[in-house]
Amino acid sequence: MTKVNRKLHTIDATGKAPGRLASEVSRLLIGKHKATFLPNVDDGDAVEILNASKMVLSGKKMENRVYYKHTAHPGGLRATPLSAVWATDPGDVLRRAVSRMLPKNRHREERMKRLSIKN
């Protein structure tokens, strides 16, 4: 097994939109910015996000955006508005966006562990 060289990328989230920031972060976590990228090898870098509470949401996303999850029981659909998630932890909005932009495979959890978000 070869040694993976990981760098730490620090990104300031002040004034940036969560979706655009999440696409940039997911690209770094996957490792697509490296010349040695292979889709079956997890050699992405670590990412640290600063000032997540200073991200900017455009339009009426704060009122209209809703996150859904299902408990796998009948009638178990749960809806949480973006405003409630933002009030408890603004970094969680970015964490959810990054997680949903990563490929749904066995590397996903390890990649998410390399993401650090500071409010």
N, CA, C and O atoms as CSV, one atom per row, in Angstrom:
chain,resi,resn,atom,element,x,y,z
A,1,MET,N,N,0.843,-1.185,0.000
A,1,MET,CA,C,0.000,0.000,0.000
A,1,MET,C,C,0.886,1.245,0.000
A,1,MET,O,O,1.864,1.313,0.744
A,2,THR,N,N,0.550,2.211,-0.818
A,2,THR,CA,C,1.363,3.409,-0.943
A,2,THR,C,C,0.962,4.450,0.085
A,2,THR,O,O,-0.167,4.467,0.576
A,3,LYS,N,N,1.905,5.310,0.397
A,3,LYS,CA,C,1.667,6.386,1.366
A,3,LYS,C,C,0.881,7.502,0.687
A,3,LYS,O,O,1.207,7.923,-0.423
A,4,VAL,N,N,-0.148,7.967,1.363
A,4,VAL,CA,C,-0.979,9.038,0.820
A,4,VAL,C,C,-0.517,10.348,1.433
A,4,VAL,O,O,-0.484,10.489,2.656
A,5,ASN,N,N,-0.162,11.301,0.592
A,5,ASN,CA,C,0.242,12.623,1.066
A,5,ASN,C,C,-0.991,13.512,1.121
A,5,ASN,O,O,-1.575,13.856,0.094
A,6,ARG,N,N,-1.377,13.880,2.352
A,6,ARG,CA,C,-2.553,14.725,2.528
A,6,ARG,C,C,-2.123,16.107,2.992
A,6,ARG,O,O,-1.276,16.245,3.873
A,7,LYS,N,N,-2.711,17.117,2.393
A,7,LYS,CA,C,-2.468,18.496,2.789
A,7,LYS,C,C,-3.692,18.998,3.543
A,7,LYS,O,O,-4.775,18.423,3.439
A,8,LEU,N,N,-3.512,20.063,4.296
A,8,LEU,CA,C,-4.620,20.707,4.989
A,8,LEU,C,C,-4.965,21.988,4.247
A,8,LEU,O,O,-4.127,22.880,4.116
A,9,HIS,N,N,-6.192,22.080,3.763
A,9,HIS,CA,C,-6.675,23.281,3.085
A,9,HIS,C,C,-7.551,24.045,4.062
A,9,HIS,O,O,-8.494,23.483,4.620
A,10,THR,N,N,-7.254,25.307,4.275
A,10,THR,CA,C,-8.056,26.157,5.153
A,10,THR,C,C,-8.832,27.141,4.282
A,10,THR,O,O,-8.249,27.860,3.471
A,11,ILE,N,N,-10.143,27.165,4.457
A,11,ILE,CA,C,-11.018,28.007,3.642
A,11,ILE,C,C,-11.845,28.897,4.556
A,11,ILE,O,O,-12.431,28.425,5.531
A,12,ASP,N,N,-11.889,30.184,4.239
A,12,ASP,CA,C,-12.720,31.127,4.987
A,12,ASP,C,C,-14.084,31.201,4.306
A,12,ASP,O,O,-14.174,31.508,3.118
A,13,ALA,N,N,-15.143,30.920,5.063
A,13,ALA,CA,C,-16.491,30.858,4.497
A,13,ALA,C,C,-17.214,32.193,4.531
A,13,ALA,O,O,-18.384,32.256,4.152
A,14,THR,N,N,-16.567,33.251,4.967
A,14,THR,CA,C,-17.218,34.552,5.083
A,14,THR,C,C,-17.717,35.037,3.730
A,14,THR,O,O,-16.942,35.180,2.785
A,15,GLY,N,N,-19.021,35.289,3.646
A,15,GLY,CA,C,-19.627,35.830,2.442
A,15,GLY,C,C,-19.832,34.847,1.305
A,15,GLY,O,O,-20.219,35.254,0.210
A,16,LYS,N,N,-19.584,33.568,1.532
A,16,LYS,CA,C,-19.736,32.573,0.473
A,16,LYS,C,C,-21.052,31.811,0.634
A,16,LYS,O,O,-21.573,31.681,1.741
A,17,ALA,N,N,-21.573,31.316,-0.469
A,17,ALA,CA,C,-22.801,30.529,-0.444
A,17,ALA,C,C,-22.462,29.087,-0.064
A,17,ALA,O,O,-21.449,28.560,-0.523
A,18,PRO,N,N,-23.282,28.442,0.760
A,18,PRO,CA,C,-22.981,27.080,1.206
A,18,PRO,C,C,-22.848,26.071,0.071
A,18,PRO,O,O,-21.989,25.192,0.140
A,19,GLY,N,N,-23.663,26.170,-0.960
A,19,GLY,CA,C,-23.614,25.205,-2.049
A,19,GLY,C,C,-22.335,25.303,-2.860
A,19,GLY,O,O,-21.730,24.283,-3.189
A,20,ARG,N,N,-21.920,26.514,-3.186
A,20,ARG,CA,C,-20.696,26.703,-3.955
A,20,ARG,C,C,-19.479,26.302,-3.134
A,20,ARG,O,O,-18.523,25.729,-3.657
A,21,LEU,N,N,-19.525,26.607,-1.854
A,21,LEU,CA,C,-18.441,26.216,-0.955
A,21,LEU,C,C,-18.386,24.697,-0.809
A,21,LEU,O,O,-17.302,24.114,-0.778
A,22,ALA,N,N,-19.541,24.062,-0.719
A,22,ALA,CA,C,-19.600,22.605,-0.567
A,22,ALA,C,C,-19.052,21.887,-1.789
A,22,ALA,O,O,-18.402,20.851,-1.651
A,23,SER,N,N,-19.302,22.415,-2.983
A,23,SER,CA,C,-18.771,21.763,-4.175
A,23,SER,C,C,-17.253,21.869,-4.229
A,23,SER,O,O,-16.584,20.935,-4.674
A,24,GLU,N,N,-16.703,22.987,-3.785
A,24,GLU,CA,C,-15.254,23.157,-3.730
A,24,GLU,C,C,-14.641,22.214,-2.692
A,24,GLU,O,O,-13.614,21.587,-2.949
A,25,VAL,N,N,-15.271,22.117,-1.523
A,25,VAL,CA,C,-14.777,21.267,-0.444
A,25,VAL,C,C,-14.860,19.802,-0.839
A,25,VAL,O,O,-13.919,19.050,-0.585
A,26,SER,N,N,-15.954,19.375,-1.450
A,26,SER,CA,C,-16.090,17.970,-1.827
A,26,SER,C,C,-15.041,17.584,-2.865
A,26,SER,O,O,-14.548,16.456,-2.854
A,27,ARG,N,N,-14.700,18.491,-3.747
A,27,ARG,CA,C,-13.655,18.233,-4.740
A,27,ARG,C,C,-12.312,18.004,-4.058
A,27,ARG,O,O,-11.555,17.122,-4.461
A,28,LEU,N,N,-12.010,18.798,-3.020
A,28,LEU,CA,C,-10.753,18.636,-2.284
A,28,LEU,C,C,-10.746,17.344,-1.475
A,28,LEU,O,O,-9.723,16.664,-1.402
A,29,LEU,N,N,-11.888,16.997,-0.862
A,29,LEU,CA,C,-11.971,15.776,-0.059
A,29,LEU,C,C,-11.821,14.525,-0.919
A,29,LEU,O,O,-11.223,13.541,-0.485
A,30,ILE,N,N,-12.362,14.560,-2.136
A,30,ILE,CA,C,-12.281,13.419,-3.045
A,30,ILE,C,C,-10.870,13.284,-3.614
A,30,ILE,O,O,-10.384,12.172,-3.825
A,31,GLY,N,N,-10.213,14.423,-3.861
A,31,GLY,CA,C,-8.864,14.410,-4.409
A,31,GLY,C,C,-8.832,14.633,-5.903
A,31,GLY,O,O,-7.837,14.310,-6.552
A,32,LYS,N,N,-9.904,15.181,-6.469
A,32,LYS,CA,C,-9.953,15.389,-7.916
A,32,LYS,C,C,-8.998,16.484,-8.387
A,32,LYS,O,O,-8.735,16.592,-9.585
A,33,HIS,N,N,-8.482,17.286,-7.481
A,33,HIS,CA,C,-7.552,18.344,-7.849
A,33,HIS,C,C,-6.130,17.823,-8.034
A,33,HIS,O,O,-5.255,18.572,-8.467
A,34,LYS,N,N,-5.885,16.549,-7.714
A,34,LYS,CA,C,-4.550,15.956,-7.812
A,34,LYS,C,C,-4.388,15.229,-9.147
A,34,LYS,O,O,-5.348,14.697,-9.706
A,35,ALA,N,N,-3.147,15.219,-9.641
A,35,ALA,CA,C,-2.852,14.508,-10.880
A,35,ALA,C,C,-2.908,12.999,-10.679
A,35,ALA,O,O,-3.021,12.245,-11.646
A,36,THR,N,N,-2.828,12.558,-9.431
A,36,THR,CA,C,-2.828,11.122,-9.122
A,36,THR,C,C,-4.213,10.598,-8.791
A,36,THR,O,O,-4.332,9.537,-8.179
A,37,PHE,N,N,-5.266,11.311,-9.177
A,37,PHE,CA,C,-6.633,10.915,-8.818
A,37,PHE,C,C,-7.005,9.577,-9.442
A,37,PHE,O,O,-6.827,9.353,-10.639
A,38,LEU,N,N,-7.522,8.704,-8.601
A,38,LEU,CA,C,-8.130,7.449,-9.039
A,38,LEU,C,C,-9.468,7.330,-8.315
A,38,LEU,O,O,-9.527,7.557,-7.107
A,39,PRO,N,N,-10.543,6.980,-9.019
A,39,PRO,CA,C,-11.854,6.956,-8.367
A,39,PRO,C,C,-11.995,5.895,-7.284
A,39,PRO,O,O,-12.866,6.013,-6.422
A,40,ASN,N,N,-11.160,4.864,-7.308
A,40,ASN,CA,C,-11.290,3.808,-6.307
A,40,ASN,C,C,-10.318,3.968,-5.143
A,40,ASN,O,O,-10.294,3.126,-4.245
A,41,VAL,N,N,-9.514,5.037,-5.141
A,41,VAL,CA,C,-8.547,5.277,-4.071
A,41,VAL,C,C,-8.908,6.583,-3.374
A,41,VAL,O,O,-9.154,7.598,-4.027
A,42,ASP,N,N,-8.937,6.550,-2.050
A,42,ASP,CA,C,-9.251,7.748,-1.275
A,42,ASP,C,C,-7.950,8.452,-0.919
A,42,ASP,O,O,-7.355,8.163,0.119
A,43,ASP,N,N,-7.500,9.378,-1.772
A,43,ASP,CA,C,-6.277,10.114,-1.466
A,43,ASP,C,C,-6.530,11.620,-1.451
A,43,ASP,O,O,-5.655,12.408,-1.811
A,44,GLY,N,N,-7.724,12.009,-1.034
A,44,GLY,CA,C,-8.071,13.422,-0.938
A,44,GLY,C,C,-7.408,14.072,0.257
A,44,GLY,O,O,-6.792,13.395,1.079
A,45,ASP,N,N,-7.534,15.380,0.352
A,45,ASP,CA,C,-6.905,16.160,1.405
A,45,ASP,C,C,-7.884,16.455,2.531
A,45,ASP,O,O,-9.081,16.190,2.420
A,46,ALA,N,N,-7.353,17.010,3.617
A,46,ALA,CA,C,-8.173,17.448,4.745
A,46,ALA,C,C,-8.567,18.908,4.508
A,46,ALA,O,O,-7.803,19.679,3.927
A,47,VAL,N,N,-9.755,19.274,4.959
A,47,VAL,CA,C,-10.256,20.633,4.745
A,47,VAL,C,C,-10.754,21.193,6.069
A,47,VAL,O,O,-11.474,20.524,6.811
A,48,GLU,N,N,-10.360,22.428,6.353
A,48,GLU,CA,C,-10.825,23.129,7.549
A,48,GLU,C,C,-11.564,24.375,7.089
A,48,GLU,O,O,-11.030,25.168,6.314
A,49,ILE,N,N,-12.787,24.548,7.565
A,49,ILE,CA,C,-13.623,25.694,7.204
A,49,ILE,C,C,-13.703,26.619,8.405
A,49,ILE,O,O,-14.019,26.180,9.511
A,50,LEU,N,N,-13.418,27.897,8.194
A,50,LEU,CA,C,-13.501,28.896,9.251
A,50,LEU,C,C,-14.690,29.825,8.986
A,50,LEU,O,O,-15.065,30.047,7.835
A,51,ASN,N,N,-15.271,30.359,10.046
A,51,ASN,CA,C,-16.362,31.338,9.978
A,51,ASN,C,C,-17.585,30.814,9.231
A,51,ASN,O,O,-18.120,31.497,8.357
A,52,ALA,N,N,-18.026,29.615,9.568
A,52,ALA,CA,C,-19.193,29.036,8.911
A,52,ALA,C,C,-20.467,29.830,9.206
A,52,ALA,O,O,-21.399,29.825,8.402
A,53,SER,N,N,-20.511,30.500,10.336
A,53,SER,CA,C,-21.713,31.270,10.680
A,53,SER,C,C,-21.837,32.535,9.836
A,53,SER,O,O,-22.879,33.189,9.867
A,54,LYS,N,N,-20.799,32.894,9.087
A,54,LYS,CA,C,-20.830,34.098,8.259
A,54,LYS,C,C,-21.110,33.790,6.789
A,54,LYS,O,O,-20.920,34.646,5.924
A,55,MET,N,N,-21.568,32.553,6.507
A,55,MET,CA,C,-21.976,32.225,5.140
A,55,MET,C,C,-23.226,33.023,4.792
A,55,MET,O,O,-23.972,33.443,5.676
A,56,VAL,N,N,-23.445,33.228,3.503
A,56,VAL,CA,C,-24.574,34.036,3.042
A,56,VAL,C,C,-25.522,33.143,2.245
A,56,VAL,O,O,-25.100,32.425,1.339
A,57,LEU,N,N,-26.798,33.195,2.592
A,57,LEU,CA,C,-27.824,32.460,1.850
A,57,LEU,C,C,-28.590,33.456,0.999
A,57,LEU,O,O,-29.036,34.490,1.498
A,58,SER,N,N,-28.746,33.150,-0.290
A,58,SER,CA,C,-29.450,34.050,-1.184
A,58,SER,C,C,-30.920,33.669,-1.267
A,58,SER,O,O,-31.304,32.534,-0.983
A,59,GLY,N,N,-31.722,34.630,-1.658
A,59,GLY,CA,C,-33.146,34.373,-1.862
A,59,GLY,C,C,-33.880,34.047,-0.574
A,59,GLY,O,O,-33.537,34.552,0.495
A,60,LYS,N,N,-34.902,33.189,-0.688
A,60,LYS,CA,C,-35.733,32.830,0.458
A,60,LYS,C,C,-35.401,31.434,0.971
A,60,LYS,O,O,-36.272,30.737,1.494
A,61,LYS,N,N,-34.133,31.022,0.821
A,61,LYS,CA,C,-33.739,29.676,1.234
A,61,LYS,C,C,-33.982,29.442,2.723
A,61,LYS,O,O,-34.346,28.335,3.122
A,62,MET,N,N,-33.784,30.464,3.543
A,62,MET,CA,C,-33.947,30.305,4.989
A,62,MET,C,C,-35.383,29.901,5.341
A,62,MET,O,O,-35.596,29.150,6.293
A,63,GLU,N,N,-36.361,30.388,4.586
A,63,GLU,CA,C,-37.757,30.035,4.865
A,63,GLU,C,C,-38.208,28.795,4.095
A,63,GLU,O,O,-39.010,28.013,4.605
A,64,ASN,N,N,-37.703,28.606,2.872
A,64,ASN,CA,C,-38.247,27.578,1.991
A,64,ASN,C,C,-37.510,26.241,2.017
A,64,ASN,O,O,-38.128,25.203,1.781
A,65,ARG,N,N,-36.224,26.240,2.294
A,65,ARG,CA,C,-35.433,24.996,2.244
A,65,ARG,C,C,-35.782,24.110,3.437
A,65,ARG,O,O,-35.815,24.565,4.580
A,66,VAL,N,N,-36.041,22.836,3.146
A,66,VAL,CA,C,-36.411,21.871,4.178
A,66,VAL,C,C,-35.562,20.615,4.002
A,66,VAL,O,O,-35.403,20.115,2.888
A,67,TYR,N,N,-35.022,20.111,5.105
A,67,TYR,CA,C,-34.266,18.859,5.086
A,67,TYR,C,C,-35.197,17.733,5.521
A,67,TYR,O,O,-35.921,17.861,6.509
A,68,TYR,N,N,-35.173,16.624,4.774
A,68,TYR,CA,C,-36.025,15.493,5.085
A,68,TYR,C,C,-35.183,14.294,5.490
A,68,TYR,O,O,-34.083,14.085,4.980
A,69,LYS,N,N,-35.724,13.507,6.423
A,69,LYS,CA,C,-35.144,12.202,6.729
A,69,LYS,C,C,-36.297,11.287,7.097
A,69,LYS,O,O,-37.371,11.751,7.481
A,70,HIS,N,N,-36.074,9.997,6.980
A,70,HIS,CA,C,-37.120,9.030,7.257
A,70,HIS,C,C,-36.626,8.050,8.295
A,70,HIS,O,O,-35.487,7.588,8.220
A,71,THR,N,N,-37.468,7.723,9.266
A,71,THR,CA,C,-37.082,6.821,10.353
A,71,THR,C,C,-37.188,5.355,9.969
A,71,THR,O,O,-36.851,4.486,10.773
A,72,ALA,N,N,-37.646,5.061,8.765
A,72,ALA,CA,C,-37.857,3.707,8.257
A,72,ALA,C,C,-39.031,3.012,8.933
A,72,ALA,O,O,-39.166,1.793,8.836
A,73,HIS,N,N,-39.870,3.765,9.608
A,73,HIS,CA,C,-41.119,3.256,10.171
A,73,HIS,C,C,-42.269,3.917,9.429
A,73,HIS,O,O,-42.087,4.999,8.872
A,74,PRO,N,N,-43.432,3.311,9.404
A,74,PRO,CA,C,-44.569,3.920,8.725
A,74,PRO,C,C,-44.892,5.305,9.291
A,74,PRO,O,O,-44.998,5.474,10.505
A,75,GLY,N,N,-45.043,6.266,8.431
A,75,GLY,CA,C,-45.331,7.636,8.855
A,75,GLY,C,C,-44.137,8.317,9.478
A,75,GLY,O,O,-44.307,9.270,10.238
A,76,GLY,N,N,-42.928,7.858,9.181
A,76,GLY,CA,C,-41.737,8.369,9.846
A,76,GLY,C,C,-40.981,9.441,9.092
A,76,GLY,O,O,-39.793,9.637,9.346
A,77,LEU,N,N,-41.624,10.141,8.174
A,77,LEU,CA,C,-40.956,11.215,7.453
A,77,LEU,C,C,-40.847,12.429,8.361
A,77,LEU,O,O,-41.854,12.936,8.856
A,78,ARG,N,N,-39.609,12.895,8.580
A,78,ARG,CA,C,-39.367,14.048,9.448
A,78,ARG,C,C,-38.835,15.194,8.601
A,78,ARG,O,O,-37.940,15.003,7.777
A,79,ALA,N,N,-39.382,16.368,8.803
A,79,ALA,CA,C,-38.958,17.555,8.056
A,79,ALA,C,C,-38.388,18.580,9.021
A,79,ALA,O,O,-39.003,18.885,10.043
A,80,THR,N,N,-37.206,19.117,8.698
A,80,THR,CA,C,-36.561,20.132,9.516
A,80,THR,C,C,-36.251,21.325,8.622
A,80,THR,O,O,-35.518,21.176,7.644
A,81,PRO,N,N,-36.787,22.506,8.929
A,81,PRO,CA,C,-36.494,23.673,8.092
A,81,PRO,C,C,-35.039,24.122,8.259
A,81,PRO,O,O,-34.430,23.905,9.307
A,82,LEU,N,N,-34.499,24.740,7.229
A,82,LEU,CA,C,-33.136,25.234,7.252
A,82,LEU,C,C,-32.920,26.231,8.387
A,82,LEU,O,O,-31.848,26.267,8.992
A,83,SER,N,N,-33.929,27.030,8.670
A,83,SER,CA,C,-33.794,28.036,9.730
A,83,SER,C,C,-33.538,27.389,11.095
A,83,SER,O,O,-32.794,27.940,11.906
A,84,ALA,N,N,-34.148,26.223,11.358
A,84,ALA,CA,C,-33.934,25.532,12.628
A,84,ALA,C,C,-32.531,24.939,12.703
A,84,ALA,O,O,-31.896,24.973,13.758
A,85,VAL,N,N,-32.048,24.400,11.594
A,85,VAL,CA,C,-30.693,23.842,11.567
A,85,VAL,C,C,-29.673,24.961,11.723
A,85,VAL,O,O,-28.695,24.814,12.456
A,86,TRP,N,N,-29.897,26.084,11.034
A,86,TRP,CA,C,-28.982,27.223,11.094
A,86,TRP,C,C,-28.924,27.800,12.503
A,86,TRP,O,O,-27.858,28.218,12.956
A,87,ALA,N,N,-30.067,27.827,13.208
A,87,ALA,CA,C,-30.103,28.384,14.561
A,87,ALA,C,C,-29.281,27.542,15.535
A,87,ALA,O,O,-28.638,28.086,16.433
A,88,THR,N,N,-29.298,26.219,15.365
A,88,THR,CA,C,-28.540,25.359,16.280
A,88,THR,C,C,-27.066,25.283,15.904
A,88,THR,O,O,-26.205,25.385,16.778
A,89,ASP,N,N,-26.756,25.107,14.614
A,89,ASP,CA,C,-25.365,24.980,14.181
A,89,ASP,C,C,-25.256,25.327,12.696
A,89,ASP,O,O,-25.618,24.505,11.854
A,90,PRO,N,N,-24.765,26.523,12.351
A,90,PRO,CA,C,-24.639,26.901,10.940
A,90,PRO,C,C,-23.678,25.990,10.170
A,90,PRO,O,O,-23.828,25.811,8.962
A,91,GLY,N,N,-22.713,25.426,10.853
A,91,GLY,CA,C,-21.779,24.521,10.196
A,91,GLY,C,C,-22.445,23.244,9.729
A,91,GLY,O,O,-21.970,22.603,8.792
A,92,ASP,N,N,-23.538,22.866,10.368
A,92,ASP,CA,C,-24.251,21.647,9.994
A,92,ASP,C,C,-24.896,21.786,8.610
A,92,ASP,O,O,-25.053,20.795,7.896
A,93,VAL,N,N,-25.265,23.000,8.235
A,93,VAL,CA,C,-25.824,23.241,6.903
A,93,VAL,C,C,-24.766,22.907,5.857
A,93,VAL,O,O,-25.060,22.246,4.861
A,94,LEU,N,N,-23.544,23.359,6.081
A,94,LEU,CA,C,-22.451,23.069,5.158
A,94,LEU,C,C,-22.077,21.592,5.196
A,94,LEU,O,O,-21.786,21.000,4.156
A,95,ARG,N,N,-22.081,21.001,6.372
A,95,ARG,CA,C,-21.738,19.581,6.512
A,95,ARG,C,C,-22.727,18.711,5.735
A,95,ARG,O,O,-22.323,17.756,5.072
A,96,ARG,N,N,-24.012,19.034,5.813
A,96,ARG,CA,C,-25.024,18.277,5.074
A,96,ARG,C,C,-24.832,18.443,3.572
A,96,ARG,O,O,-24.968,17.482,2.814
A,97,ALA,N,N,-24.516,19.665,3.141
A,97,ALA,CA,C,-24.328,19.916,1.707
A,97,ALA,C,C,-23.124,19.147,1.175
A,97,ALA,O,O,-23.190,18.559,0.096
A,98,VAL,N,N,-22.025,19.150,1.927
A,98,VAL,CA,C,-20.821,18.438,1.495
A,98,VAL,C,C,-21.088,16.939,1.460
A,98,VAL,O,O,-20.700,16.266,0.505
A,99,SER,N,N,-21.740,16.409,2.480
A,99,SER,CA,C,-22.012,14.984,2.558
A,99,SER,C,C,-22.858,14.523,1.382
A,99,SER,O,O,-22.641,13.435,0.849
A,100,ARG,N,N,-23.809,15.333,0.981
A,100,ARG,CA,C,-24.691,14.950,-0.118
A,100,ARG,C,C,-24.037,15.137,-1.480
A,100,ARG,O,O,-24.532,14.607,-2.475
A,101,MET,N,N,-22.925,15.887,-1.545
A,101,MET,CA,C,-22.198,16.038,-2.802
A,101,MET,C,C,-21.133,14.964,-2.991
A,101,MET,O,O,-20.641,14.770,-4.103
A,102,LEU,N,N,-20.775,14.269,-1.920
A,102,LEU,CA,C,-19.791,13.197,-2.039
A,102,LEU,C,C,-20.446,11.959,-2.638
A,102,LEU,O,O,-21.649,11.758,-2.471
A,103,PRO,N,N,-19.673,11.126,-3.334
A,103,PRO,CA,C,-20.234,9.893,-3.875
A,103,PRO,C,C,-20.745,8.986,-2.760
A,103,PRO,O,O,-20.157,8.926,-1.681
A,104,LYS,N,N,-21.831,8.291,-3.025
A,104,LYS,CA,C,-22.422,7.405,-2.017
A,104,LYS,C,C,-21.716,6.056,-2.083
A,104,LYS,O,O,-22.249,5.096,-2.639
A,105,ASN,N,N,-20.506,5.987,-1.508
A,105,ASN,CA,C,-19.735,4.744,-1.500
A,105,ASN,C,C,-19.023,4.593,-0.157
A,105,ASN,O,O,-19.261,5.380,0.759
A,106,ARG,N,N,-18.159,3.597,-0.031
A,106,ARG,CA,C,-17.561,3.301,1.266
A,106,ARG,C,C,-16.486,4.286,1.676
A,106,ARG,O,O,-15.993,4.204,2.801
A,107,HIS,N,N,-16.096,5.222,0.807
A,107,HIS,CA,C,-15.113,6.240,1.174
A,107,HIS,C,C,-15.765,7.458,1.841
A,107,HIS,O,O,-15.071,8.306,2.401
A,108,ARG,N,N,-17.069,7.539,1.781
A,108,ARG,CA,C,-17.771,8.743,2.226
A,108,ARG,C,C,-17.520,9.090,3.688
A,108,ARG,O,O,-17.244,10.249,3.999
A,109,GLU,N,N,-17.607,8.127,4.586
A,109,GLU,CA,C,-17.422,8.409,6.014
A,109,GLU,C,C,-16.008,8.880,6.316
A,109,GLU,O,O,-15.825,9.816,7.095
A,110,GLU,N,N,-15.006,8.249,5.714
A,110,GLU,CA,C,-13.618,8.648,5.938
A,110,GLU,C,C,-13.367,10.055,5.407
A,110,GLU,O,O,-12.627,10.825,6.018
A,111,ARG,N,N,-13.969,10.389,4.289
A,111,ARG,CA,C,-13.816,11.731,3.743
A,111,ARG,C,C,-14.465,12.766,4.652
A,111,ARG,O,O,-13.907,13.842,4.862
A,112,MET,N,N,-15.627,12.453,5.187
A,112,MET,CA,C,-16.299,13.391,6.078
A,112,MET,C,C,-15.527,13.596,7.382
A,112,MET,O,O,-15.621,14.663,7.988
A,113,LYS,N,N,-14.772,12.598,7.819
A,113,LYS,CA,C,-13.950,12.732,9.025
A,113,LYS,C,C,-12.827,13.745,8.812
A,113,LYS,O,O,-12.337,14.342,9.770
A,114,ARG,N,N,-12.423,13.938,7.561
A,114,ARG,CA,C,-11.355,14.885,7.273
A,114,ARG,C,C,-11.873,16.317,7.108
A,114,ARG,O,O,-11.095,17.223,6.809
A,115,LEU,N,N,-13.166,16.525,7.299
A,115,LEU,CA,C,-13.752,17.850,7.194
A,115,LEU,C,C,-13.919,18.441,8.598
A,115,LEU,O,O,-14.563,17.841,9.457
A,116,SER,N,N,-13.342,19.602,8.816
A,116,SER,CA,C,-13.453,20.282,10.114
A,116,SER,C,C,-14.103,21.636,9.882
A,116,SER,O,O,-13.625,22.428,9.070
A,117,ILE,N,N,-15.200,21.904,10.600
A,117,ILE,CA,C,-15.933,23.158,10.422
A,117,ILE,C,C,-15.958,23.912,11.746
A,117,ILE,O,O,-16.377,23.380,12.774
A,118,LYS,N,N,-15.500,25.167,11.702
A,118,LYS,CA,C,-15.489,26.015,12.904
A,118,LYS,C,C,-16.408,27.205,12.650
A,118,LYS,O,O,-16.334,27.851,11.605
A,119,ASN,N,N,-17.264,27.479,13.610
A,119,ASN,CA,C,-18.193,28.598,13.465
A,119,ASN,C,C,-17.476,29.883,13.802
A,119,ASN,O,O,-18.074,30.957,13.746
